[in-house]
Amino acid sequence: MQTLADLIAAAQEKVAGPEVETKDVELAVKTIIEHMSQALSGGERIEIRGFGSFSLHYREPRKGRNPKTGEEIPISARRVVTFRPGQKLKARVEEYVGTESQ
């Protein structure tokens, strides 16, 4: 599992190098994530070519069941964030999964 700290460390090592302070890299990563969050909460779609796209989908209200009691409960309508991977990401994952299963 990757964490935000892992992402910041990887960006620091790969892109920034020792001449850029970690707090500056952290600010850049957090700014990108904040901008993505604001765009999605405003109903916008985000597309990162080669990686994938994030969008909002509407889920109708429905009836669910409490698994413990079996009682029917109402589930309200809501919007959920969905991610659709791009072709390059799919290819990299498939390449990794293919080497792992051998």
C-alpha positions in Angstrom: 0.0 0.0 0.0 1.2 3.5 -0.9 0.6 6.4 1.4 0.7 10.1 0.8 4.1 10.2 2.5 5.3 7.5 0.1 4.1 9.5 -2.9 5.9 12.6 -1.6 9.1 10.7 -1.0 9.0 9.2 -4.5 8.4 12.6 -6.1 11.2 14.1 -4.0 13.6 11.3 -5.1 12.6 11.1 -8.8 11.8 14.6 -9.8 13.0 17.2 -7.3 16.3 15.9 -6.1 18.2 17.1 -3.0 18.2 20.8 -4.0 14.4 21.1 -3.4 13.1 20.8 0.1 10.7 18.1 1.0 8.2 20.6 2.3 8.0 22.2 -1.2 7.4 18.8 -2.8 4.7 18.0 -0.1 3.0 21.4 -0.9 3.0 20.6 -4.6 1.5 17.1 -4.1 -1.1 18.3 -1.6 -2.1 21.2 -3.9 -2.7 18.8 -6.8 -4.8 16.5 -4.6 -6.8 19.5 -3.2 -7.4 20.8 -6.8 -8.7 17.4 -7.8 -11.0 17.2 -4.8 -12.4 20.7 -5.5 -13.0 19.8 -9.2 -14.8 16.6 -8.3 -16.9 18.3 -5.6 -17.9 20.9 -8.2 -19.1 18.1 -10.5 -16.2 18.3 -12.9 -14.5 15.3 -14.6 -10.7 14.9 -14.3 -8.8 13.2 -17.0 -5.1 12.4 -16.8 -4.0 11.0 -20.1 -2.4 7.6 -19.9 -3.4 7.2 -16.3 -7.2 7.4 -16.2 -10.2 9.6 -15.4 -12.2 10.4 -12.3 -15.9 11.3 -12.5 -19.0 11.5 -10.4 -21.9 9.0 -10.9 -25.4 9.3 -9.4 -26.7 6.4 -7.4 -30.5 6.1 -7.2 -32.0 5.6 -3.7 -32.6 1.9 -3.1 -33.5 -0.6 -0.4 -30.7 -2.5 1.4 -30.7 -5.1 4.1 -29.0 -5.2 7.5 -26.9 -8.3 7.2 -27.2 -9.1 10.9 -31.0 -8.8 11.2 -32.2 -9.1 7.6 -34.2 -5.9 8.2 -34.8 -3.8 5.1 -33.3 -0.3 5.3 -33.5 2.6 2.9 -30.3 3.8 1.3 -30.5 7.4 0.2 -29.4 8.7 -3.2 -25.8 9.9 -3.5 -23.0 10.8 -5.9 -19.9 8.5 -5.9 -16.5 9.1 -7.4 -15.5 6.5 -10.0 -12.1 5.9 -11.6 -11.7 4.5 -15.0 -8.1 3.5 -15.8 -6.4 4.6 -19.0 -5.0 2.3 -21.6 -1.4 2.8 -20.5 -2.2 2.1 -16.9 -4.2 -1.0 -17.9 -1.2 -2.3 -19.9 1.3 -1.7 -17.0 -1.0 -3.5 -14.6 -1.5 -6.4 -17.0 2.2 -6.6 -17.6 2.9 -6.7 -13.8 0.1 -9.2 -13.1 1.4 -11.4 -16.0 4.9 -11.6 -14.6 3.6 -12.2 -11.1 1.6 -15.3 -12.0 4.5 -17.1 -13.6 
